[in-house]
């Protein structure tokens, strides 16, 4: 039975959180909502504040999961990151944008999980 897309996304975020913790990230917040959109995970990695988009696909038939983070999606994440920084009054802290890419069924033991650090930068908008 195929899982609904929303459940695959949730299970992917759970997988990403566990993976990030094993990599030394400290999770600050999950599913941060702003007027511009949502950030899946916000974490600290060695003093850098990291805004993380999690993408999960059952297979790479249509390309790896990270290719679905379009320019429009990146801009929403960036705007949401600025909202978070402003709301929390965070200044002078290094920040970056990572993507956690997960390929495979959520219940599959050998799914591929990878972190793409500095996946994108702030662009002109």
N, C-alpha and C positions, 0 to 999 in steps of 0.2 A: 504494500500500500504506500502510495506517495504521500509525503507529509505536505501540508499547506505551506506556501511560501513564507508566511509570517512566522510559523513554527520553526522552519529551517533557519530563518534569520535569528530568532531568539536562541536556538541551540548553538548557532554559530557564535553569537556574542558570548555565551557561557564558555564555549571552547576557547575563544580568544582570551577571555579574562584569565582562565587557568594557565594558558600558555604564556601570557604576559607576566603573570606573577612568577612563573618558573624562570623567566628571563630577567627577573629583578625589578620589574616595573611595580610601582605602588599605586593601586587604583584609588583615585580621588572621588570620581563620580561616574555614574553610568546613566545613559539615556538623558543627557542634559538637553532640555528643550529651551529654545529661544524663539522670538518672533520669526527668525529666518529659517529655522529648521532644528535639527537634532544632531548632537554629537554622540556617537555610540559609547565611547569610553574616553575619560580624561584621566591621565595618570602622570606620575613623576618617574622619570628615568634619569638617575644620576644628576639630579638638580635641574633637569629640563622638564618643563611642563609640556606634555604631549597630548595632542588632540587626535584621537584614533577613530578611523572609519573601518568597520568590519564588513567584509564582503564574503558571502558564502555561495558556492555553486555546487551542484551535484556532480558536475563533470566540467572539463575544460573544452567541451565540444564547440562552444561559441567563444572561446578565448578564456584566459584566466580571469578570476573574479575581479581583480583590481582594475581591469580595463573599463568596468562599468562605473567607475568614479569619474564622471564627466566633468567638463569645465563648469557647468552649471552647479553640479553637486559640490565641487570644490569651493565655489564662491559661497554657497550656503554654509558650508562648514567653517570657512574663514569668518564670515559675518557672525556666526554663532560663537566662534572662539572670542572675537572681540567683545561680544555681549557678556560672555563668561568673565573675561578679564575685567571689564568695567564693573560688572555687578559685584565681583569679589574684591575689587580695588587692588588688583595685582598689577604691579609695575616692575620694570627692570628685572624681569625673569625671562631667561631664554625659553623659547617655545619652538615647537616643530609639529609637523603634520605627518602621521604615519598611517599606513593601511595594513590591516591584518587580512590576509588572503587565505581563504579556506576552500579547498577543493575536495569534494567527496560527500557522501551521505552523512548526515549528522550522527547516525548511530554506528557508522563505519569506524573501526579501530585504526585503520591505516590511512586516514584522510591526511592530506597535505596541508600543513599550516605554516605560513611564513609571514614575517614582518618586513614591510618595506618602509624603512626609516627615511625621513625627509622625502616622502612620496611626492609632495608638491610644495610650492612656495606661494606666498601671497603675490597675486598678479594684479596688474592695473585693472580697475573696474570703475 
